[in-house]
Amino acid sequence: MTLSGEEINLYLSGTEDLKTERFAFHNQACSILYLESFAKIELIQSLIVLPLLEDGIASLEAVSGILKSSDLSLIGQSLLDGYCAVLLENHPEAYMIAVPQSHGRSIDEPSAEQIIKGSHEGFVENLNTNIYLLRYRVKSPQFKVKYFSIGTLTNTKVAMVYMEKLADSNIVEECERRLKSINLTHLYSTGEVDEMIEEHPMSPFPQSLHTERTDRAVSYLLEGKINILVDGNPTVLILPITFFSFYQSPDDYNSRWITGSFFRFIRMISFILAISLPAIYIAIVSYHSEVLPPGILYSVKVSLTYVPFPPIVEALAMQIILELLKEASIRLPSPIAQTIGIVGGLVIGTAVVEAHLVSHTMIVVIGLTAIASFAAPLNEFGTSLRILGFPTMLAASLFGFFGISVMMMVIFIHLCKIETLGVPYFAPFGPFHGKDSMKDIFLRLPVWKTEQNAQKNGSRKQSFTLRWKRQ
């Protein structure tokens, strides 16, 4: 049975961007079908039309990557992937040749993750380009890619990338099983993949790391993690991940180890401040004012004299205003967003204090809390911290320091309980794995020291890095 262009057109719902070009060569009738939104006309002319007119059917067999099939669904899917179909009269199979049209943007620095030192290349929307960016940095035969098609309507191409001998085979199999189990009608982003495979959807903490930085993705790839890439999305999903990974930055390793360790320690402190600082202020003002020195206590009491609202109302109102300003600045164009952020913050902050709606001290506390939450290298994690600040403030308003202690205990118990792909989220503390596994958590060890530890543990069989140094 010979395929016809009408059958293919009917399979593609009669779409008007399906073009059919008919011509004859060497007494042979031929039809070329392609989607003008996906196919490049110049490639069709150079790879198909001119060779057919000169050498006939033999020229098609010489084209690299050519596919032959009589399956209507396979031909239709190939057209949607940027192929063109060549139908020959009285010939049962169609020839399919890749003639993709490129509409992708150029490789650029990711705007969501500012880079101080290191590579300024970020991922783009094209899946093949993103895999190239990874493979370009990891030129190893262990680099492995597995493809999946997710979405009954969109047929979105998803790639799972990992290092064959570095990644845990059980984790790879579990991740592959979860990806195959996804049953959606459409898939647009890595965020949807994340929601479908995460183990604890009700947890406020992100259980996978999203990044547009190629150096960050490569560093985790070489640690045995899995990278998940979605065609049409510049964000790479990294699994499995731990809590402490969200406070590590590639910039730490592009600076001297003392500098990197200092900033990493500052980020760890910011975790506690972002969750508990407003709650501590509420608890002190409401229940435990005796812990303050007399001078500071007098200043706080004076600022609260004409404020008609309890501290919990002040804190909730200012936190909500902060989130509103942040959302407004994100949605607006950059020049306007900067104006909104600076002028809006100053005007609102000054106005609410002068109107005696909020105390001076509360403005300082909320400002420090916002700065602490923004210290996390990834914005998603900082947002989670600000969300956790709300129940912590409520606990402090009801029970003072005791409420804060209970709330922090609940948070840390939750961190110790959850897992990602079978890996403890709060490792190496929950469960405790020993002092050797914590050496690169709070402090960024020198590269030569990390290599020396790896040799002792047998995880990498390489010579000691400082070979020039006399032993």
C-alpha positions in Angstrom: 0.0 0.0 0.0 1.4 3.4 -1.1 1.2 6.3 1.3 -0.3 9.6 0.1 0.1 13.2 1.1 -3.6 13.3 1.9 -3.2 10.6 4.5 -0.4 12.4 6.2 -2.3 15.7 6.1 -5.3 14.0 7.6 -3.1 12.6 10.4 -1.9 16.1 11.2 -5.5 17.4 11.4 -5.3 19.2 8.1 -2.9 21.8 9.4 -2.1 24.5 6.9 1.6 24.8 7.7 2.1 21.3 6.2 3.5 22.0 2.7 3.6 19.6 -0.2 6.0 20.1 -3.1 5.5 17.8 -6.2 7.9 17.3 -9.0 9.3 14.6 -11.3 12.8 13.3 -11.9 14.0 10.6 -14.2 10.3 9.8 -15.1 9.6 9.3 -11.4 6.9 11.3 -9.6 7.8 12.6 -6.2 6.2 14.5 -3.3 8.1 16.3 -0.5 6.1 17.1 2.7 7.4 19.3 5.5 6.1 21.7 8.2 7.2 25.1 7.2 7.5 26.1 10.8 10.1 23.4 11.5 11.9 22.7 8.2 14.6 24.8 6.6 13.9 25.3 2.9 17.6 25.7 2.0 18.4 22.3 3.4 15.5 20.7 1.5 16.8 22.2 -1.7 20.5 21.2 -1.2 20.0 17.8 0.5 17.0 16.5 -1.5 15.8 18.3 -4.5 19.1 18.9 -6.3 20.5 15.4 -5.6 17.3 13.8 -6.8 17.3 15.8 -10.1 21.0 14.8 -10.7 21.4 11.2 -9.4 17.9 9.9 -8.8 16.8 7.7 -5.9 20.4 6.6 -5.2 21.1 10.1 -3.8 18.5 9.6 -1.0 20.3 6.4 0.2 23.5 8.4 0.5 22.0 11.0 2.9 23.3 10.4 6.5 20.7 9.8 9.2 17.9 9.0 6.7 14.9 7.0 8.0 12.5 4.8 6.0 9.1 3.7 7.2 5.6 3.1 6.1 4.1 3.7 9.6 1.9 6.8 9.3 2.3 7.7 13.0 6.1 7.5 12.8 6.1 9.7 9.7 3.8 12.3 11.3 6.0 12.4 14.4 9.2 12.8 12.3 7.6 15.8 10.6 7.0 17.3 14.1 10.6 16.7 14.9 11.9 18.8 12.0 12.1 16.1 9.3 10.7 16.2 5.8 9.1 13.2 4.1 9.8 12.1 0.6 7.1 10.1 -1.0 7.8 8.3 -4.3 5.1 7.0 -6.6 4.4 3.3 -6.3 6.9 3.0 -3.4 5.5 1.7 -0.1 7.9 3.5 2.2 8.6 7.2 2.9 12.1 8.6 3.1 12.6 11.0 6.1 15.5 13.4 6.2 16.3 15.9 9.0 16.1 19.5 7.9 15.6 21.4 11.1 15.0 25.1 11.3 16.9 26.7 14.1 15.1 29.4 16.1 16.9 29.1 19.5 18.6 32.0 21.3 22.3 32.2 21.7 24.2 30.9 24.7 24.2 33.7 27.3 24.7 34.2 31.1 21.7 33.2 33.1 19.9 36.2 34.6 18.4 34.3 37.6 21.9 33.1 38.9 24.5 35.9 38.9 28.0 34.7 38.3 31.0 36.4 40.1 33.7 34.1 38.9 33.6 31.2 36.5 31.9 30.3 33.2 29.3 32.8 32.0 27.5 30.2 29.8 24.0 29.3 30.7 21.6 26.7 29.4 19.2 27.6 26.6 15.8 26.2 25.4 17.3 23.7 22.9 17.9 20.3 24.4 20.7 19.3 22.0 22.6 22.5 22.8 22.2 21.9 26.5 23.6 18.3 26.2 26.5 19.8 24.2 27.3 22.3 26.9 27.5 19.4 29.4 29.4 17.0 27.2 31.8 19.8 26.1 33.0 20.0 29.8 32.9 16.2 30.5 34.6 14.5 27.6 34.3 11.1 29.1 33.0 7.8 27.7 31.1 7.4 31.0 28.9 10.3 30.0 25.5 8.7 29.4 22.2 10.1 28.1 18.8 8.5 28.2 15.8 10.0 26.4 12.1 9.9 27.3 9.0 11.3 25.6 6.5 12.7 28.1 3.0 14.2 27.3 0.4 12.5 25.2 -0.2 15.8 23.3 3.1 17.6 23.5 5.5 14.6 23.2 8.1 16.6 25.0 11.6 15.2 24.8 13.3 14.7 28.2 16.9 13.7 28.7 18.4 12.0 31.8 22.2 12.6 32.0 24.6 10.9 34.4 28.0 9.4 34.7 27.9 5.7 34.3 30.4 4.7 37.0 30.0 7.6 39.3 26.2 7.5 39.7 24.6 5.0 42.0 22.9 2.4 39.8 19.9 2.0 42.2 19.3 5.8 42.1 19.5 5.8 38.3 17.0 2.9 38.1 14.6 4.6 40.5 14.8 7.9 38.7 14.2 6.2 35.3 11.2 4.3 36.8 9.7 7.5 38.0 10.2 9.3 34.7 8.6 6.4 32.8 5.6 6.5 35.2 4.8 10.1 34.4 1.4 10.3 32.6 0.5 13.8 31.5 -1.2 15.2 28.5 1.3 18.1 28.3 4.7 18.9 29.7 6.3 22.3 29.4 9.0 22.6 32.2 11.3 20.9 34.6 9.1 22.2 37.4 6.3 19.8 36.2 8.8 16.9 36.1 9.9 17.8 39.6 6.4 17.7 41.0 5.7 14.4 39.4 8.7 12.6 40.8 9.3 14.2 44.2 8.7 12.0 47.3 7.3 14.7 49.7 5.1 17.1 47.8 3.8 18.7 51.0 7.2 19.6 52.3 8.1 23.3 52.1 11.7 22.5 51.2 12.6 21.9 47.5 13.8 18.4 47.0 15.7 19.0 43.8 18.0 21.7 42.6 17.1 23.9 39.6 19.9 25.6 37.8 20.7 27.4 34.5 24.4 27.5 35.2 26.4 25.0 33.3 29.3 24.9 35.8 26.9 24.0 38.6 25.2 21.2 36.6 28.6 19.8 35.6 30.0 19.8 39.2 27.0 17.8 40.4 27.3 15.5 37.5 30.8 14.7 38.5 29.6 14.0 42.0 27.4 11.2 40.8 24.2 13.2 40.6 21.6 13.0 37.8 20.8 15.9 35.5 17.3 16.0 33.9 16.8 18.3 30.9 13.5 19.2 29.2 13.4 20.3 25.6 12.2 23.9 25.4 13.3 24.8 29.0 16.7 26.3 30.0 16.5 24.9 33.6 18.2 21.7 34.5 16.9 19.5 37.4 19.5 17.9 39.6 18.8 14.8 41.7 19.3 13.6 44.3 20.1 16.6 46.4 20.7 17.5 50.0 19.8 20.5 52.2 23.4 21.7 52.3 23.7 21.8 48.5 21.4 24.8 48.4 24.1 26.8 50.4 27.0 25.8 48.1 27.9 27.9 45.1 30.3 27.2 42.2 31.8 30.6 43.1 33.1 29.1 46.3 35.4 26.9 44.3 36.5 29.8 42.0 37.9 31.7 45.1 40.5 30.8 47.6 39.3 28.2 50.1 39.4 30.6 53.0 37.2 33.1 51.2 34.8 30.4 50.0 34.5 28.9 53.5 33.8 32.3 55.0 30.9 33.1 52.7 29.5 29.6 53.0 29.5 29.9 56.8 27.7 33.3 56.4 25.0 31.6 54.3 24.5 28.9 56.9 23.9 31.6 59.6 21.4 33.3 57.2 19.3 30.1 57.3 18.6 30.5 61.0 18.1 34.3 60.7 15.7 34.0 57.9 13.4 31.7 59.8 13.7 32.9 63.3 14.7 36.6 63.5 11.2 38.1 63.4 10.0 35.4 65.8 12.8 36.2 68.2 11.8 39.9 68.1 8.1 39.0 68.8 9.0 36.7 71.6 11.3 39.3 73.3 8.8 42.2 73.0 5.8 40.0 74.1 7.3 37.8 76.8 11.0 38.0 77.4 11.9 41.7 77.5 14.2 41.1 80.4 16.8 39.5 78.1 17.6 42.9 76.6 20.1 45.4 78.1 18.3 48.4 79.7 19.5 50.8 76.9 18.2 48.7 74.1 15.1 47.8 75.9 14.3 51.5 76.5 14.8 52.2 72.7 12.5 49.3 71.7 9.8 50.3 74.2 9.8 54.0 73.0 9.4 52.9 69.4 6.4 50.7 70.4 4.7 53.5 72.5 2.3 54.8 69.8 2.0 51.6 67.8 -1.6 50.3 68.2 -0.9 46.7 66.9 0.7 43.8 68.6 4.1 42.7 67.3 2.7 39.7 65.4 0.5 42.0 63.3 3.4 44.3 62.6 5.6 41.4 61.5 3.0 39.7 59.3 2.0 43.0 57.6 5.6 43.9 56.8 6.5 40.4 55.5 3.5 40.6 53.2 4.4 44.0 52.0 8.0 42.8 51.4 6.6 39.9 49.2 4.4 42.3 47.3 7.3 44.6 46.5 9.4 41.6 45.4 6.7 40.2 43.1 6.0 43.7 41.7 9.7 44.2 40.9 10.0 40.8 39.2 7.0 41.3 36.9 7.9 44.8 35.8 10.7 45.8 33.3 14.1 46.2 34.9 14.3 50.1 35.0 10.8 50.3 36.5 11.5 47.4 38.9 14.5 49.1 40.3 12.5 52.3 40.9 9.7 50.3 42.6 12.1 48.5 44.8 14.0 51.5 46.0 11.4 54.2 46.1 8.6 51.9 47.2 10.6 50.4 50.0 11.8 53.8 51.3 8.4 55.5 50.9 6.4 52.7 52.5 9.0 52.1 55.2 9.2 55.8 56.2 5.4 56.3 55.9 4.4 53.4 58.1 6.8 54.4 60.8 5.8 58.1 60.8 2.1 57.0 60.9 3.0 54.8 64.0 1.7 51.7 62.3 5.0 49.9 62.7 8.0 50.5 65.0 11.5 51.4 63.8 12.9 48.2 65.2 10.4 46.1 63.2 11.6 47.7 60.0 15.2 46.8 60.9 14.2 43.2 61.8 12.2 42.6 58.6 15.0 44.2 56.5 17.6 41.9 58.0 15.3 38.9 57.5 14.9 39.7 53.8 18.6 40.0 53.4 19.2 36.7 55.1 16.7 34.9 52.9 18.3 36.4 49.8 21.7 35.1 50.8 20.8 31.6 49.6 22.4 31.1 46.2 19.1 29.8 44.8 16.0 32.0 45.0 13.6 29.0 45.4 15.2 28.0 48.7 15.1 31.6 50.1 11.4 31.7 49.3 10.9 28.5 51.3 12.6 30.1 54.3 10.4 33.2 54.2 7.3 30.9 54.1 8.6 29.0 57.2 9.0 32.3 59.0 5.2 32.8 59.2 4.4 29.7 61.4 7.5 30.4 63.5 6.2 34.0 64.2 2.8 32.6 65.2 4.5 30.1 67.6 6.5 32.9 69.1 3.5 35.2 69.6 1.7 32.3 71.4 4.5 30.7 73.5 7.6 33.0 73.3 11.0 31.3 73.1 9.4 27.9 73.9 7.3 28.2 70.7 10.3 29.1 68.7 12.2 26.1 70.1 9.4 23.7 69.3 9.0 25.1 65.8 12.7 24.8 65.1 12.7 21.3 66.5 9.8 20.3 64.1 11.7 21.8 61.2 14.9 19.9 61.9 13.0 16.7 62.5 11.3 17.1 59.2 14.7 17.7 57.5 16.0 14.5 59.0 13.0 12.5 58.0 12.6 13.3 54.3 14.6 11.7 51.4 15.2 12.3 47.8 15.5 9.2 45.7 16.4 7.2 48.8 19.1 9.7 49.8 18.7 11.4 53.3 17.9 15.1 52.7 19.8 16.3 55.8 22.9 14.1 55.2 25.5 13.8 56.6 23.8 14.9 59.9 20.6 12.9 59.5 21.7 10.2 59.8 25.2 11.1 61.0 27.9 9.7 58.7 31.1 10.6 60.6 33.4 13.6 60.6 35.1 12.8 57.2 31.8 13.2 55.3 31.3 16.7 56.8 34.5 18.3 55.8 33.1 20.0 52.7 29.8 21.1 54.3 30.4 24.1 56.4 33.9 24.8 55.2 35.1 24.7 51.6 38.2 22.6 51.8 41.2 23.2 49.5 41.1 21.2 46.3 44.2 19.4 47.2 42.8 18.4 50.6 39.6 17.1 49.0 41.6 15.0 46.5 43.7 13.6 49.4 40.6 12.6 51.3 39.2 11.0 48.1 42.4 8.9 47.8 42.1 7.7 51.4 38.4 6.7 50.9 39.2 5.0 47.6 36.6 6.9 45.7 39.1 8.3 43.1 42.4 6.7 42.1 44.5 9.7 41.2 47.9 11.0 42.3 48.2 13.7 45.0 47.5 17.1 43.5 50.4 19.1 45.0 53.1 16.9 43.3 55.5 19.8 43.1 55.5 20.1 46.9 58.3 18.1 48.7 56.7 15.4 50.8 
